[in-house]
């Protein structure tokens, strides 16, 4: 009997122990996710629904952005998929202003994936909706680069997080079509270096459209709302692209 594992057989000589084999798979590790995302994207386009993935750190103002947009877009034309580790706090918050919202709790997952989104879409009504807003799990790392069927990515980045975020988390900034600087009314109070921030963004993603918003000023969300309406019209009139390249 083998003294190491009790298998009843002697182990092979040491010369054979460390033989390794390499197997070439030639498939993307995200293939399943990306295929589902592709189906979601085209299915929504066929229904004339523009899908927006909203990313940002916890507390950056993602839900506030949706609330602000609803003041300039009809809430009846919006549907939201809300992603959080736990709770339905933001879902309840949005439903109070008559926005149809579906909750996904990932428990330990740091971002949403396309299978989660497909399941959500299968369980919500999208009749007469123009926009599907997906509020991703609060995180500046994991949601970046993950295809969940979106037609556009919005990053919400608050002044209270500091002006160094583009340098520290460049991938999520690179992956964003729109960058919304939130809590703009607090920039002086938190010594937000806007010049440095904008300069760093320009170096890593000079195609992103920039907006500055504040929950204290509902009008500040108007330009964002107008822009995504314009991009929806543009998108539905042109061939599908995973991400739209937007002017500065």
C-alpha positions in Angstrom: 0.0 0.0 0.0 1.3 3.5 -0.8 2.4 5.3 2.3 1.6 8.7 0.8 -2.1 8.4 -0.1 -3.2 4.8 0.8 -4.3 4.1 -2.8 -2.9 0.6 -2.8 -0.4 1.2 -5.6 3.1 2.4 -5.6 3.8 5.8 -7.1 5.7 6.2 -10.3 9.4 6.9 -10.2 10.4 10.5 -9.4 11.5 10.9 -13.0 7.8 10.7 -14.2 6.2 12.7 -11.4 6.6 16.1 -12.9 5.5 15.4 -16.5 3.1 18.2 -17.6 0.9 18.5 -20.6 -0.4 21.7 -22.3 -3.8 21.7 -23.9 -4.8 24.4 -26.3 -8.5 25.3 -26.0 -8.5 28.3 -28.4 -11.7 29.7 -26.9 -12.3 32.9 -24.9 -13.0 32.4 -21.2 -15.8 34.9 -21.6 -17.4 33.2 -24.7 -20.6 32.0 -22.9 -21.1 35.4 -21.3 -20.4 37.3 -24.6 -22.7 35.1 -26.6 -25.6 35.8 -24.2 -24.7 39.5 -24.2 -24.8 39.6 -28.0 -28.3 38.1 -28.0 -29.5 40.6 -25.4 -28.1 43.5 -27.4 -29.8 42.6 -30.6 -33.1 41.5 -29.0 -33.3 44.9 -27.2 -32.5 46.8 -30.4 -35.3 44.9 -32.3 -37.6 46.3 -29.6 -36.1 49.8 -30.0 -34.8 49.8 -26.5 -31.5 51.5 -25.8 -29.5 49.7 -23.0 -27.2 51.7 -20.8 -24.7 50.1 -18.3 -24.1 52.5 -15.4 -20.9 51.9 -13.5 -19.3 53.6 -10.5 -18.0 53.1 -7.0 -20.5 52.7 -4.1 -22.0 56.1 -3.2 -20.8 57.8 -6.4 -24.3 58.8 -7.4 -25.5 56.1 -9.8 -29.0 56.0 -8.4 -29.1 59.8 -8.2 -28.2 59.9 -11.9 -31.2 57.8 -12.7 -33.4 60.0 -10.5 -32.1 63.0 -12.3 -32.6 61.6 -15.8 -36.2 60.7 -14.8 -36.9 64.4 -14.4 -36.2 64.9 -18.1 -37.2 61.6 -19.5 -40.6 60.0 -18.9 -40.3 57.5 -16.0 -42.9 55.3 -17.9 -40.3 54.9 -20.7 -37.6 53.8 -18.3 -36.9 50.3 -16.9 -34.1 49.7 -14.4 -32.1 46.6 -13.4 -30.6 47.3 -10.0 -27.5 45.4 -9.0 -26.3 45.2 -5.4 -24.6 42.6 -3.2 -27.6 42.8 -0.8 -30.8 44.7 -0.1 -33.4 46.4 -2.3 -32.8 49.9 -0.9 -32.3 51.6 -4.3 -35.1 49.6 -5.9 -37.5 51.0 -3.4 -36.1 54.4 -3.9 -36.7 54.3 -7.6 -40.1 52.8 -7.4 -41.2 55.8 -5.2 -40.8 57.9 -8.4 -42.7 55.4 -10.5 -39.6 53.8 -12.3 -40.1 50.1 -13.0 -37.1 48.4 -11.3 -35.9 44.8 -11.0 -33.5 43.8 -8.2 -30.5 41.5 -8.7 -28.6 40.6 -5.5 -25.2 39.1 -6.3 -24.4 38.4 -2.6 -20.7 38.0 -3.1 -20.4 38.9 -6.8 -18.6 42.1 -7.6 -20.4 42.8 -11.0 -23.3 41.7 -13.1 -23.0 39.3 -15.9 -25.1 38.7 -19.0 -26.9 35.6 -17.7 -28.1 37.7 -14.8 -29.4 40.4 -17.2 -31.1 37.8 -19.4 -32.9 36.3 -16.5 -34.0 39.8 -15.3 -35.2 40.7 -18.8 -37.2 37.5 -19.0 -39.0 38.6 -15.8 -39.8 42.2 -16.4 -42.1 44.0 -18.8 -40.4 46.1 -21.4 -43.5 47.1 -23.4 -43.3 50.8 -24.5 -39.9 51.3 -22.9 -37.3 53.3 -24.6 -34.4 52.8 -22.2 -33.1 49.9 -20.1 -30.8 51.3 -17.4 -28.6 48.8 -15.7 -27.1 50.0 -12.4 -24.1 47.8 -12.0 -22.7 46.7 -8.6 -20.7 49.5 -7.0 -17.1 48.9 -8.1 -14.4 50.6 -10.2 -12.7 47.4 -11.2 -14.8 44.4 -11.8 -17.6 45.7 -14.1 -15.1 47.2 -16.5 -14.9 45.4 -19.8 -17.7 43.0 -19.0 -20.3 42.8 -21.8 -23.8 42.5 -20.5 -25.7 43.5 -23.7 -25.3 47.2 -23.2 -25.2 49.7 -26.1 -23.5 52.3 -24.0 -21.4 52.6 -20.9 -21.8 55.5 -18.4 -19.3 56.0 -15.6 -20.4 58.1 -12.6 -17.4 59.5 -10.8 -17.9 61.8 -7.9 -15.8 64.8 -6.8 -15.8 63.3 -3.3 -13.8 60.3 -4.5 -10.9 62.5 -5.4 -9.3 63.7 -8.6 -6.9 60.8 -8.9 -9.4 58.1 -9.9 -8.6 58.2 -13.7 -5.0 57.4 -13.0 -5.8 54.7 -10.3 -8.6 53.0 -12.2 -7.9 53.6 -15.9 -9.7 50.6 -17.4 -13.2 51.6 -16.3 -12.6 55.1 -17.7 -11.3 53.7 -21.0 -14.4 51.5 -21.2 -16.8 54.4 -20.7 -18.7 56.3 -23.5 -20.0 59.0 -21.0 -18.3 60.1 -17.8 -20.5 62.0 -15.4 -18.8 64.0 -12.7 -21.3 63.9 -9.8 -21.6 65.9 -6.6 -20.1 68.8 -8.6 -21.4 71.3 -6.0 -18.9 69.8 -3.5 -15.8 70.2 -5.6 -14.5 73.1 -3.6 -15.3 71.6 -0.2 -13.3 68.4 -1.1 -10.5 70.2 -3.0 -11.3 68.4 -6.2 -8.6 69.2 -8.8 -10.8 69.4 -11.9 -7.9 70.4 -14.2 -5.9 67.4 -13.2 -8.9 65.1 -13.4 -9.9 66.2 -16.9 -6.3 66.2 -18.1 -5.9 62.6 -17.0 -9.2 61.5 -18.6 -8.1 63.1 -21.9 -4.9 61.1 -21.9 -6.7 57.8 -21.5 -10.0 58.3 -23.2 -10.4 61.5 -25.3 -13.6 60.2 -26.9 -15.7 60.1 -23.8 -18.4 62.7 -23.4 -18.1 64.6 -20.1 -21.0 66.0 -18.0 -21.1 67.7 -14.6 -24.1 67.1 -12.4 -25.3 67.9 -8.9 -28.4 66.6 -7.0 -28.9 70.2 -5.9 -29.5 71.3 -9.5 -32.0 69.2 -11.4 -31.3 71.1 -14.6 -27.7 69.8 -14.6 -29.1 66.4 -15.6 -30.9 67.8 -18.6 -28.0 67.7 -21.0 -27.2 64.1 -20.1 -30.8 63.2 -20.8 -30.8 65.0 -24.1 -27.6 63.4 -25.1 -28.7 59.8 -24.4 -32.0 60.5 -26.3 -29.9 61.7 -29.3 -27.6 58.6 -29.1 -30.6 56.3 -28.9 -32.0 57.8 -32.1 -28.6 57.6 -33.7 -28.1 54.0 -32.6 -31.5 52.8 -33.9 -30.9 54.4 -37.3 -27.4 52.8 -37.8 -25.8 49.4 -37.8 -25.2 47.8 -34.4 -21.9 48.5 -32.6 -21.1 47.2 -29.1 -19.9 50.6 -27.9 -20.6 54.0 -29.6 -17.7 56.3 -30.2 -18.9 59.7 -28.9 -17.5 63.2 -29.6 -16.0 65.2 -26.7 
